[in-house]
Amino acid sequence: MAERSTAAVDVADNSGDEPLTAEAVEATADGTEIQDARASDGPMPEPDGKRGNAKKSQSSAPSAPELHSGHKLARRYRLEECVTRLDGFSSWRAMDEKLRRAVGVHLLPADHPRARSVLAAARSSALLGDPRFVQVLDAVEENDLVYVVHEWLPDATELTALLAAGPLEPHEAYQLVSQVSQAMTAAHREGLAHLRLTPSAILRTSSGQYRIRGLAVNAALRGISSDTPQRADTEAIGALLYAALTQRWPYENDAYGLTGLPKGVGLIAPDQVRAGVHRGLGELAMRALANDGATASRQEPACTTPEELSKAVAAMPRIRPPEPAFTAPPEYQHTTYQQGSYGRPAVHNGITTVTPLAPVPPPPPLQSRTGRVLKWGVAALLIAALGLGSWQLADTLLRGNQSDGNQQAPQPKADDAPPKKAPVALAIKDASEYYPDGKPQDTADVASTYDGDVSTYWRTKNFLDGPDMKAGGYKAGVGLVYDLGSEQEVTAASIGLRYAGDHTTATLYGATSMSSSRPVGSMKKIAAGTTKDSSLTLTAEKPVKTRYVVLWITAMPMSGPDQYSDAGYKQAVTDVKFSG
C-alpha cells in the first residue's frame, strides 16, 4: 500500500451534515492525512473535549503557491501529484530525477508567517538521522519558495488502514507502543517533539517496522506548540495504543475513521470497551492517558514522558507472536513434452496442456534357451513349496483336534463396544462479561465465578419486571464468556447460583472469541436448562469443540433486598465448572 491516502476523497462531517469545505479539511505534515478539522486540530483532546497544552497559530497565511504537475524544483524534483492544498501550503508527490526515486515535497511561500519555523524544524529533524522516522532529505529557500523534501515509502501502510480492518493482536500492539515510545524518547533527548502523533502519522513497513513521519515539521506547518511537549507526545502514544487494542478513539469525538467513546462517561479502561483485551497493555494505555486523573485509582504511576512509557513497556512480561498458519503446498502435477518439439513444451495460444504420463511397457520375455530353463525351474520350486506347506498345515490341524477334542474355542463377547470415557474437568483460563447491547452488569467480579470460593460471586442488576427478560422488553439477556485456553470438547457445565425460586433459564453457546460484538443467535448451541434451585447442570447431547463458552441467562427469579441491591428480578453466579 502506498504511503499516502488518495486526495480524491469525499470528506464529510461524522454527524451527517453537508460535506466539509476545503478550509475544514486537514492534512498531515507530509500531506497524506485527510481529517475533519473540527474533530482534532492540535494535540489529543482531553476526554471532556477540552484542548491540551498545545497551541496553534491563528495568523492569516498567504495562499499556497500556484504550481502544476511537471514543475521542477532545483532542476531535480519534478512535481507529479498534489496531495493537499491547505492553509497557505501544499504537499506533493514528486520524482527525484537525479536518484530516480519517489519523494514527498511540502511547498509554501517564503513570506508565509510559518516559513522560517518550518525550515528550522525540517533541518533539526534531518540532523537527528534516526531510521525510525521518515527522513527529511532537503530543506531549501529559493525563488520566493520554501520547500521541504522527505522520504516516500511506497511499501508502507498507515495505522489508519490497519485499524479500519480491526484491532491489532496483542503482539502487534506491543510492537507498536514499544517502537514508537523508544523512537520518541530518542527525539526528545535531542530536543525534538512531534505534537501530531495521530494514526495517520504512523506507518508500518512490510518488514514489520513502525516508522513515524512529520517529526517537528508536522506541527510547524500548522503553528502548533506546547508548554509540555513530552506529556503531549506521551498521551498521543497512549491514544494510539488504546485505539490499537479496542478499535475505538479514547475521546468523545469520532476521529481517523474510529468511533469515539460514549459521551459523558469519561475515559474507561480498554477491557470495558472490548472483551479479550490484553490486561497489561490495557493498563499501560491508561497510564499514558493521564488526563483528568484517569490513573488515580490505580497503583501504578502515570507515564508522563516517552522514556517512562518505554521503560514501562520493557518491564512487561514478554508477549509471544501468534503461531504462523500452516498452508498446505499445492499438489504436484507432472507435465509432459510433445514429441518433435526438441525438449520444449508445446504451447497453444498461451495455454500449457498437462497430460498424464504413458505407462511404461513391460520388458520382453526371455527367448533364449537359458531363460526357458530358468522359468521352468522357478515354477517347479514354487509347486514343491506349496505342497510342503499344505502337508504341514494339515498335520498341525489333525494333532490339535486329537489333543483338544473336548475343548471349545472361546466365543467372542457380545458387547465389545469401547467403554465410555469418564468426564474430565476443564480448566478456565480467563473470563469476561458478555453484553452485546453495550450495557454491562458487574465487570469487576467476573473472576469470582471460577475462583473456587462459593462465597464470592458475580451478580446482575435488579430488574422490576420478569422473570423472562426478553418478554419484558428491557433486555435480551445477561451473560459471561469463558476462555478454556485451547479448543476442548465441552459436554456439560455445573453452575452455582445465589438466588433460588421461580425459574432461572440459561444456555451454553460455543463462541469464536471473547468479544461481545457477536450475537448468540450466530453461535453454536451446546446445552440449555431451567432450574428453581441454587444450582443448574447443563448437559450436551453431543460434545461441542470450542475454546470459548458463553453462559447466557434469559430468565431470573424474584429475590428480596440484600446489601447490594433492592428487591427485584436478579441472579448471581457463584461457581462455574465445565467438563468434557
C-alpha positions in Angstrom: 0.0 0.0 0.0 1.3 3.5 -0.8 2.3 5.8 1.9 -0.4 8.4 1.2 -4.2 8.3 1.0 -5.7 9.4 -2.2 -6.6 13.1 -2.4 -9.9 12.4 -4.2 -11.8 11.5 -1.0 -15.3 12.6 -0.2 -14.8 14.2 3.2 -18.0 14.6 5.3 -18.6 15.5 8.9 -19.3 12.5 11.1 -22.6 13.9 12.3 -24.1 13.6 8.8 -24.2 17.3 7.8 -23.2 18.7 4.4 -19.7 17.9 3.1 -16.9 20.0 4.6 -15.4 22.9 2.7 -11.8 23.0 1.7 -11.0 25.1 4.8 -12.3 22.3 7.0 -10.0 19.6 5.6 -6.8 19.0 7.5 -3.7 17.1 6.4 -0.7 15.6 8.0 2.8 17.0 7.7 3.5 15.2 4.5 0.1 16.0 3.1 -1.4 12.5 3.3 -3.9 12.7 6.1 -7.4 13.9 5.2 -9.2 14.7 8.6 -12.1 16.7 9.9 -10.5 19.8 11.3 -13.3 20.2 13.8 -12.6 16.8 15.4 -8.9 17.4 16.3 -6.8 20.4 15.4 -3.9 20.2 17.8 -2.7 17.7 20.4 -5.0 15.0 21.5 -8.1 16.5 23.2 -8.9 15.7 26.8 -11.7 13.2 27.5 -14.2 16.1 28.2 -13.4 17.6 24.8 -11.1 20.4 26.0 -7.8 21.3 24.4 -4.5 20.2 25.8 -1.5 22.3 26.3 -0.7 22.7 22.6 -1.2 26.0 20.9 -2.0 26.8 17.3 -1.2 30.0 15.5 -4.3 31.8 14.2 -2.5 34.3 11.9 -3.7 34.5 8.4 -1.4 32.9 5.7 -0.8 33.7 2.1 -2.4 31.4 -0.4 -0.5 28.3 -1.5 1.8 28.7 -4.5 0.0 28.0 -7.7 2.2 25.3 -9.2 1.2 22.5 -11.5 2.3 18.9 -12.3 5.6 18.8 -14.2 7.1 21.8 -12.4 10.7 21.2 -11.3 12.4 22.4 -8.2 16.2 22.9 -8.3 16.1 21.3 -11.7 15.7 18.0 -9.9 12.4 17.4 -8.1 9.5 17.1 -10.6 6.1 17.6 -9.1 3.6 14.8 -10.1 0.5 14.9 -7.9 -0.8 17.5 -5.4 -1.9 15.6 -2.3 -3.1 18.6 -0.2 -3.5 22.3 -0.6 -4.4 23.9 2.7 -3.7 26.9 5.0 -1.2 28.5 2.6 1.0 25.4 1.9 0.7 22.4 -0.4 2.0 18.9 -0.3 3.1 16.9 -3.4 4.2 13.5 -4.5 7.3 14.2 -6.7 10.1 12.4 -8.5 13.8 12.9 -7.7 15.1 12.7 -11.3 18.7 12.6 -10.1 18.3 9.5 -7.9 15.2 8.2 -9.8 13.1 7.7 -6.7 9.7 9.0 -5.4 9.8 11.7 -2.7 7.3 13.9 -0.9 7.5 17.7 -1.0 5.9 20.5 1.2 5.7 23.9 -0.5 4.9 27.3 1.0 5.7 30.9 0.1 8.8 32.4 1.5 6.8 35.2 3.1 4.5 32.7 4.9 4.4 33.5 8.6 5.5 29.9 9.4 8.1 29.6 6.7 11.1 30.2 9.0 9.8 27.8 11.7 9.2 25.1 9.1 12.7 25.4 7.7 14.2 25.3 11.2 12.1 22.2 12.2 13.0 20.4 9.0 16.7 21.0 9.4 16.6 19.9 13.1 14.7 16.7 12.1 17.2 16.0 9.4 20.1 16.2 11.8 18.5 13.5 14.0 19.1 10.9 11.4 17.1 8.2 13.2 15.9 5.5 10.8 12.7 5.1 12.9 11.5 8.4 11.5 10.7 9.3 7.9 13.8 11.2 6.9 13.9 14.8 5.7 16.1 14.9 2.6 16.3 18.6 1.8 15.1 22.0 3.1 15.6 24.9 0.8 14.5 28.5 0.2 14.8 29.7 -3.4 12.8 31.8 -5.9 10.4 33.1 -3.2 9.6 29.5 -2.3 10.3 27.3 0.8 10.2 23.6 0.2 10.9 20.5 2.3 11.7 17.2 0.7 11.2 13.9 2.6 11.2 10.2 2.0 8.3 8.4 0.3 7.6 4.8 1.4 5.5 3.0 -1.2 5.5 -0.3 0.7 4.3 1.1 4.0 0.7 1.0 5.4 -0.9 3.7 7.6 -2.0 2.7 11.0 -5.4 4.2 10.0 -5.8 1.5 7.4 -4.7 -1.3 9.8 -7.3 -0.2 12.4 -10.0 0.0 9.8 -9.6 -3.7 9.4 -10.0 -4.4 13.2 -8.0 -4.1 16.5 -4.4 -5.3 16.4 -3.5 -8.6 18.1 -1.5 -8.2 21.4 2.0 -8.9 19.9 1.5 -6.3 17.2 0.1 -3.7 19.6 3.1 -4.4 21.9 5.5 -3.8 18.9 3.7 -0.5 18.1 3.9 1.0 21.6 7.4 -0.3 22.1 8.9 1.1 18.8 7.1 4.4 18.9 7.9 5.2 22.6 11.6 4.3 22.0 11.7 6.5 18.9 10.1 9.5 20.6 12.4 9.0 23.6 15.4 9.5 21.3 13.8 12.5 19.7 13.1 14.3 23.0 16.7 13.7 24.1 17.6 15.9 21.1 15.0 18.5 22.0 12.5 17.5 19.2 8.8 16.9 19.7 6.1 15.7 17.3 2.8 17.1 18.8 0.8 15.5 15.9 1.2 11.7 16.7 -2.1 10.5 15.0 -2.8 7.2 13.4 -2.0 8.8 10.0 1.5 9.7 11.2 2.4 6.0 11.9 3.5 3.8 9.1 4.1 0.0 9.2 6.6 -1.3 6.6 6.4 -4.7 5.0 9.1 -5.9 7.4 7.0 -5.1 10.5 8.9 -1.9 11.5 6.9 1.1 12.6 8.1 4.5 11.3 7.0 8.0 12.3 6.5 10.8 9.8 6.2 14.5 10.3 8.6 14.9 13.3 8.6 18.6 14.2 7.7 19.6 10.6 4.0 18.5 11.0 3.5 20.8 14.0 5.5 23.6 12.4 3.3 23.6 9.3 0.3 24.2 11.5 1.9 26.6 14.0 1.3 24.1 16.9 3.4 24.4 20.1 3.2 23.1 23.6 4.4 24.0 27.1 4.6 20.3 28.0 5.7 18.6 24.7 6.8 15.3 26.4 3.4 15.0 28.2 1.6 15.7 24.9 3.5 13.1 22.9 3.1 10.5 25.7 -0.6 10.9 25.8 -0.7 10.7 22.0 1.2 7.3 22.2 -1.3 6.2 24.8 -4.2 7.1 22.5 -2.6 5.1 19.6 -2.2 2.0 21.9 -5.8 2.4 23.1 -7.1 2.5 19.6 -4.9 -0.5 18.6 -6.5 -2.6 21.4 -10.1 -1.5 21.1 -10.6 0.0 17.6 -12.1 3.0 19.4 -10.8 6.5 19.8 -10.3 7.3 23.5 -12.2 10.6 23.4 -15.8 11.5 22.8 -15.2 12.8 19.2 -15.0 10.4 16.3 -11.7 10.7 14.5 -9.4 9.0 12.0 -12.2 6.6 11.0 -12.7 5.4 14.6 -15.7 5.8 16.8 -15.2 7.8 20.0 -16.3 6.8 23.5 -19.8 7.3 24.7 -20.4 10.9 25.8 -20.4 11.7 29.4 -18.7 8.5 30.7 -15.1 9.8 30.5 -12.1 7.6 29.9 -12.9 4.0 30.6 -10.5 1.0 30.6 -9.9 -0.8 27.3 -11.2 -4.1 28.8 -14.5 -2.5 29.5 -14.8 -1.4 25.8 -13.9 -4.7 24.2 -13.7 -8.2 25.7 -10.4 -10.1 25.5 -8.1 -7.1 25.6 -4.6 -7.9 26.9 -4.7 -6.7 30.5 -1.1 -5.5 30.7 -1.3 -3.5 27.5 -4.7 -2.0 28.6 -3.2 -0.8 31.9 -0.3 0.7 30.0 -2.6 2.7 27.8 -4.4 4.1 30.8 -1.1 5.1 32.4 -0.1 7.0 29.3 -3.6 8.7 29.0 -3.1 10.6 32.2 -6.0 13.1 31.6 -8.3 14.1 34.4 -6.8 11.7 36.9 -7.5 8.6 34.9 -4.9 6.6 36.8 -5.7 8.0 40.2 -7.4 4.7 41.3 -4.5 2.6 40.1 -1.4 1.6 41.9 0.9 2.2 39.0 2.1 5.8 38.5 1.1 7.7 35.3 3.7 7.8 32.5 4.3 11.5 31.6 7.3 11.2 29.2 8.1 8.8 26.4 11.1 7.5 28.3 8.9 6.5 31.3 6.5 4.8 28.9 9.3 3.0 27.1 10.7 1.7 30.4 7.2 0.5 31.5 6.9 -1.4 28.2 10.3 -3.0 28.7 9.2 -4.1 32.2 6.2 -6.1 30.9 6.3 -9.8 30.5 7.1 -10.9 27.0 4.2 -11.2 24.6 4.8 -14.0 22.1 3.8 -13.6 18.4 0.9 -15.8 17.2 1.6 -19.1 15.7 2.0 -19.0 11.9 -0.8 -20.6 10.0 0.3 -23.7 8.0 -0.6 -23.7 4.4 -0.6 -27.0 2.5 1.7 -27.0 -0.5 -0.1 -27.3 -3.9 -0.4 -30.7 -5.4 2.5 -31.6 -7.7 1.5 -32.2 -11.3 3.6 -33.9 -13.9 3.9 -32.2 -17.3 5.0 -33.9 -20.5 6.6 -32.6 -23.7 5.3 -33.2 -27.1 7.3 -35.3 -29.5 9.2 -33.4 -32.1 9.4 -30.2 -30.0 13.1 -30.7 -29.2 12.7 -30.7 -25.4 10.3 -27.7 -25.2 6.7 -27.9 -24.1 4.0 -27.5 -26.7 2.3 -24.1 -26.4 -1.2 -23.4 -27.8 -2.3 -19.8 -27.6 -0.8 -19.3 -24.2 -2.3 -22.5 -22.7 0.0 -25.3 -21.4 -1.6 -28.7 -21.7 -1.0 -31.1 -18.8 -1.2 -34.8 -20.0 -0.7 -37.9 -18.0 2.4 -40.0 -18.5 2.1 -43.0 -20.7 2.5 -46.4 -18.9 6.0 -48.0 -19.2 5.7 -51.2 -21.3 7.0 -54.4 -19.5 10.3 -55.8 -20.7 10.1 -58.5 -23.4 10.1 -62.2 -22.2 13.3 -64.2 -22.2 13.5 -66.0 -25.5 16.8 -67.8 -25.1 17.3 -71.4 -24.0 18.7 -70.3 -20.7 15.6 -68.2 -20.0 13.3 -71.1 -20.6 15.2 -73.4 -18.3 15.2 -70.8 -15.5 11.5 -70.2 -15.9 10.6 -73.9 -15.5 13.0 -74.2 -12.6 11.3 -71.4 -10.7 7.9 -72.9 -11.4 8.9 -76.3 -10.0 10.3 -74.8 -6.8 7.0 -72.9 -6.2 4.9 -76.1 -6.7 7.1 -78.0 -4.2 6.9 -75.3 -1.6 3.1 -75.1 -1.8 2.8 -78.9 -1.5 5.1 -79.0 1.6 3.3 -76.1 3.2 -0.1 -77.7 2.7 1.0 -81.1 4.2 2.4 -79.3 7.3 -0.8 -77.3 7.8 -3.0 -80.5 7.6 -0.8 -82.3 10.1 -0.9 -79.4 12.6 -4.7 -79.3 12.4 -5.1 -83.0 12.9 -2.9 -83.0 16.0 -4.8 -80.1 17.5 -8.2 -81.9 17.1 -6.9 -85.1 18.8 -5.5 -83.3 21.9 -8.2 -80.7 22.4 -11.3 -82.7 21.2 -13.3 -81.9 24.3 -12.4 -78.2 24.4 -14.4 -75.5 22.7 -13.0 -72.4 21.0 -13.6 -69.2 23.0 -16.6 -67.3 21.8 -16.4 -63.6 21.3 -18.2 -61.4 23.8 -21.5 -59.9 22.7 -20.7 -56.3 23.8 -17.2 -55.4 22.5 -18.0 -51.7 22.3 -15.3 -49.4 23.8 -16.0 -48.2 27.3 -17.4 -44.7 27.7 -14.8 -42.0 28.5 -15.1 -40.6 32.0 -15.8 -36.8 32.1 -12.7 -34.6 32.7 -12.8 -31.2 34.3 -11.8 -28.4 32.0 -9.7 -25.5 33.4 -10.9 -21.9 32.9 -8.1 -19.6 31.9 -9.9 -16.3 31.7 -13.4 -14.8 31.6 -15.2 -11.5 30.9 -18.7 -10.2 30.8 -20.7 -10.8 27.7 -23.0 -7.8 26.9 -23.9 -7.4 23.2 -26.2 -4.4 24.0 -23.2 -2.5 25.4 -24.7 -2.4 29.0 -22.5 -4.4 31.4 -23.7 -5.7 34.8 -20.7 -6.3 37.1 -17.5 -6.5 35.1 -15.3 -6.2 38.2 -16.4 -9.5 39.8 -16.3 -11.8 36.7 -13.3 -13.8 38.1 -15.4 -14.6 41.2 -17.4 -17.1 39.2 -14.5 -19.6 38.8 -12.2 -18.8 41.7 -13.3 -21.9 43.7 -14.8 -19.7 46.5 -18.6 -20.1 46.7 -18.8 -17.0 49.0 -17.8 -14.7 46.1 -20.0 -14.1 43.1 -20.8 -12.1 40.0 -24.3 -10.5 40.1 -26.7 -8.9 37.7 -28.6 -5.7 38.4 -32.1 -6.0 39.8 -35.0 -5.6 37.3 -38.6 -4.6 38.1 -40.1 -7.0 35.5 -39.6 -10.7 34.9 -38.8 -13.5 35.1 -38.4 -13.7 31.3 -36.1 -10.8 30.4 -36.9 -10.7 26.7 -40.6 -10.9 27.3 -40.3 -7.8 29.5 -38.8 -6.0 26.5 -35.9 -4.5 28.6 -33.0 -6.8 27.8 -32.4 -9.9 25.7 -30.3 -11.5 28.5 -27.1 -11.2 30.6 -24.1 -13.4 30.2 -20.4 -14.4 30.8 -17.9 -15.7 28.3 -15.1 -18.1 29.4 -11.7 -18.9 27.8 -10.6 -22.6 28.2 -7.1 -21.8 26.9 -7.4 -24.1 23.8 -10.1 -25.9 21.9 -11.8 -28.5 24.0 -14.7 -30.9 23.8 -17.4 -29.5 26.1 -20.1 -31.9 27.3 -21.5 -30.4 30.5 -21.5 -27.4 32.9 -22.2 -27.1 36.6 -23.4 -23.5 37.6 -23.7 -22.4 41.2 -26.5 -19.8 41.7 -27.0 -17.5 44.7 -30.8 -16.9 44.4 -33.4 -19.7 44.1 -37.0 -19.5 43.3 -39.2 -19.2 40.2 -37.2 -20.1 37.1 -33.6 -19.5 36.2 -33.1 -20.3 32.5 -29.5 -20.5 31.0 -28.0 -21.6 27.7 -24.4 -22.5 26.8 -23.0 -21.5 23.4 -19.7 -22.2 21.7 -18.1 -18.8 20.6 -15.2 -17.9 18.4 -13.8 -15.2 20.7 -14.4 -13.3 23.9 -15.9 -10.3 22.1 -19.4 -9.2 22.9 -20.0 -8.0 19.3 -21.2 -11.3 18.0 -24.9 -12.2 18.9 -25.7 -15.5 20.5 -28.0 -16.3 17.6 -25.0 -16.9 15.4 -23.2 -19.2 17.9 -23.4 -23.0 18.1 -25.7 -24.1 20.9 -24.2 -26.6 23.4 -27.0 -27.1 26.0 -29.8 -25.4 27.8 -31.8 -25.8 31.0 -34.1 -24.3 33.7 -34.0 -24.7 37.5 -35.7 -23.5 40.6 -32.8 -24.4 42.9 -29.5 -22.7 43.6 -27.6 -24.9 41.1 -28.0 -25.7 37.5 -26.5 -28.6 35.4 -26.4 -28.3 31.6 -25.6 -31.4 29.6 -25.0 -31.5 25.9 -26.5 -34.2 23.6 -23.2 -34.3 21.7 -19.8 -32.9 22.6 -19.1 -29.5 21.1 -15.5 -28.5 20.3 -14.8 -24.9 21.2 -12.3 -22.7 23.1 -14.8 -20.0 24.3 -18.0 -20.8 26.0 -20.8 -18.2 26.6 -23.2 -18.6 29.6 -26.4 -16.8 28.6 -29.1 -16.2 31.2 -32.6 -15.2 29.9 -34.8 -15.6 32.9 -34.1 -14.8 36.6 -36.1 -15.3 39.9 -37.6 -12.7 42.1 -35.4 -12.1 45.2 -35.6 -9.9 48.2 -33.3 -7.0 49.0 -29.7 -7.6 50.0 -26.7 -5.4 50.9 -26.1 -4.7 47.2 -29.5 -4.1 45.7 -33.2 -3.8 46.3 -35.8 -6.5 45.7 -36.3 -7.4 42.1 -35.6 -10.0 39.4 -31.9 -10.8 39.6 -29.4 -13.6 39.8 -25.8 -14.1 40.9 -23.3 -16.8 39.7 -21.0 -18.2 42.3 -19.2 -21.2 40.8 -18.9 -22.4 37.2 -17.3 -25.6 36.2 -17.0 -27.2 32.7 -16.3 -30.8 31.9 -15.6 -32.6 28.6 
